Amino acid sequence: MSEGRAARDHRGAARREPAGPEDGTPPDPRKALRRDPRDPSPPAGPHDVPSAARLVAAVRDFLESDVLPAVEGRVRFHTRVAVNVLGMVERELELGPEQAVAHADRLSGLGFASEAELAAAVREGLDHPALVAALTEAVRDKLAVANPAYLDGG
């Protein structure tokens, strides 16, 4: 992580860097795979711990803490891209189901069953009072996954 730049969690919010052992060795990335004992909810579905979200987080943390400091140039650039992509995947896994329901509700509120129907109506000159608000919320949801810093003016 570069000087003066805070680390970000999967939502784009500032996060505390994991503390390594007292001897200065890097933190154990396997710890990110373990289930948080304070989380009372059992794993959902047929898959055991770690969840897909935790696996993605562990890979992202490994790239950030172990790989980025050790590489330069093109490999460093591509590692940063991979870290950003994995952050997007984490956010989509977390936010996606709720966003999908909200999006379907927005479409339904406008009288459409799909984005294709809405797009066709917009091309034909749709004038609906809730259209701008629905599109604004759709873009906010996309930004919450792609780059939440844009929502904060960053």
C-alpha positions as CSV (number, residue, x, y, z in Angstrom):
1,M,0.0,0.0,0.0
2,S,1.4,3.4,-0.9
3,E,2.2,6.1,1.7
4,G,-0.8,8.3,2.6
5,R,-3.3,6.0,1.1
6,A,-5.7,4.1,3.3
7,A,-6.4,0.4,2.7
8,R,-10.0,-0.3,1.5
9,D,-12.3,-3.1,2.3
10,H,-14.5,-4.9,-0.3
11,R,-17.1,-2.0,0.0
12,G,-14.4,0.6,-0.7
13,A,-14.5,1.8,3.0
14,A,-11.3,2.4,4.9
15,R,-10.2,-0.8,6.7
16,R,-7.6,-1.6,9.3
17,E,-4.6,-3.4,8.0
18,P,-4.3,-6.9,9.5
19,A,-1.7,-7.0,12.2
20,G,1.1,-9.5,11.7
21,P,3.0,-11.3,14.5
22,E,5.1,-9.2,16.8
23,D,8.3,-10.2,14.8
24,G,7.1,-8.3,11.8
25,T,6.3,-11.3,9.6
26,P,3.3,-10.8,7.3
27,P,-0.2,-12.0,8.6
28,D,-1.3,-15.5,7.7
29,P,-3.6,-15.3,4.7
30,R,-5.3,-18.6,5.7
31,K,-6.9,-16.8,8.7
32,A,-9.2,-15.0,6.2
33,L,-10.6,-18.5,5.2
34,R,-11.7,-19.4,8.7
35,R,-15.2,-18.8,9.8
36,D,-15.7,-15.9,12.2
37,P,-16.7,-17.6,15.5
38,R,-18.8,-14.5,16.3
39,D,-21.0,-15.1,13.2
40,P,-24.0,-17.2,14.5
41,S,-25.4,-18.0,11.1
42,P,-24.5,-21.4,9.6
43,P,-23.2,-21.5,6.1
44,A,-26.1,-21.3,3.6
45,G,-26.6,-24.0,1.0
46,P,-24.6,-27.1,0.3
47,H,-21.2,-25.5,0.5
48,D,-19.1,-25.5,3.6
49,V,-16.8,-22.8,5.0
50,P,-15.1,-20.9,3.5
51,S,-17.7,-19.2,1.3
52,A,-17.0,-17.9,-2.1
53,A,-16.9,-14.4,-0.7
54,R,-14.2,-15.4,1.9
55,L,-12.2,-17.2,-0.8
56,V,-12.2,-14.2,-3.0
57,A,-11.3,-12.0,0.0
58,A,-8.4,-14.2,0.9
59,V,-7.0,-14.1,-2.6
60,R,-7.4,-10.3,-2.7
61,D,-5.7,-9.9,0.7
62,F,-2.8,-12.2,-0.5
63,L,-2.3,-10.2,-3.6
64,E,-2.4,-6.9,-1.7
65,S,-0.2,-7.9,1.2
66,D,2.2,-10.4,-0.3
67,V,2.4,-9.9,-4.1
68,L,2.1,-6.1,-4.6
69,P,5.0,-5.2,-2.4
70,A,7.2,-7.8,-4.2
71,V,6.6,-6.8,-7.8
72,E,7.2,-3.9,-10.1
73,G,6.1,-2.5,-13.4
74,R,3.7,-4.4,-15.6
75,V,3.2,-7.2,-13.1
76,R,2.5,-4.7,-10.3
77,F,-0.1,-2.9,-12.6
78,H,-1.8,-6.2,-13.4
79,T,-1.8,-7.2,-9.8
80,R,-3.5,-4.0,-8.8
81,V,-6.1,-4.6,-11.6
82,A,-6.7,-8.1,-10.2
83,V,-7.1,-6.7,-6.6
84,N,-9.7,-4.2,-7.9
85,V,-11.5,-7.0,-9.9
86,L,-11.6,-9.2,-6.8
87,G,-13.0,-6.3,-4.8
88,M,-15.8,-5.9,-7.3
89,V,-16.5,-9.6,-7.2
90,E,-16.7,-9.4,-3.3
91,R,-19.1,-6.5,-3.5
92,E,-21.3,-8.1,-6.1
93,L,-21.5,-11.3,-4.1
94,E,-22.5,-9.2,-1.1
95,L,-24.8,-6.7,-2.7
96,G,-26.0,-8.4,-5.8
97,P,-29.0,-10.3,-4.6
98,E,-30.5,-7.3,-2.8
99,Q,-29.7,-5.1,-5.8
100,A,-31.3,-7.6,-8.2
101,V,-34.6,-7.4,-6.2
102,A,-34.5,-3.6,-6.1
103,H,-33.8,-3.4,-9.8
104,A,-36.7,-5.8,-10.7
105,D,-38.9,-3.6,-8.4
106,R,-37.8,-0.5,-10.3
107,L,-38.5,-2.1,-13.6
108,S,-41.9,-3.3,-12.5
109,G,-42.7,0.1,-11.1
110,L,-42.1,1.5,-14.6
111,G,-44.2,-1.2,-16.1
112,F,-41.4,-3.3,-17.6
113,A,-40.4,-6.9,-17.2
114,S,-36.8,-6.5,-18.5
115,E,-34.1,-4.0,-19.2
116,A,-34.6,-4.7,-22.9
117,E,-38.2,-3.6,-22.7
118,L,-37.2,-0.4,-20.8
119,A,-34.4,0.4,-23.3
120,A,-36.8,0.0,-26.3
121,A,-39.3,2.3,-24.6
122,V,-36.6,4.9,-23.9
123,R,-35.5,4.8,-27.5
124,E,-39.1,5.4,-28.5
125,G,-39.3,8.5,-26.2
126,L,-40.6,7.1,-22.9
127,D,-41.6,10.0,-20.6
128,H,-42.3,8.6,-17.2
129,P,-42.0,10.7,-14.0
130,A,-40.1,8.0,-12.1
131,L,-37.7,7.2,-15.0
132,V,-34.8,9.4,-13.9
133,A,-35.0,8.3,-10.3
134,A,-35.0,4.6,-11.4
135,L,-32.0,5.1,-13.7
136,T,-30.2,7.0,-11.0
137,E,-30.7,4.2,-8.5
138,A,-29.6,1.6,-11.1
139,V,-26.4,3.6,-11.7
140,R,-25.8,4.0,-7.9
141,D,-26.1,0.2,-7.5
142,K,-23.6,-0.4,-10.3
143,L,-21.2,2.1,-8.8
144,A,-21.6,0.5,-5.3
145,V,-20.1,-2.7,-6.9
146,A,-17.7,-1.3,-9.5
147,N,-16.2,1.6,-7.5
148,P,-17.9,2.8,-4.3
149,A,-15.4,5.7,-4.0
150,Y,-17.3,7.4,-6.8
151,L,-20.4,7.5,-4.6
152,D,-18.4,9.4,-2.0
153,G,-17.1,11.9,-4.5
154,G,-13.7,10.1,-4.5
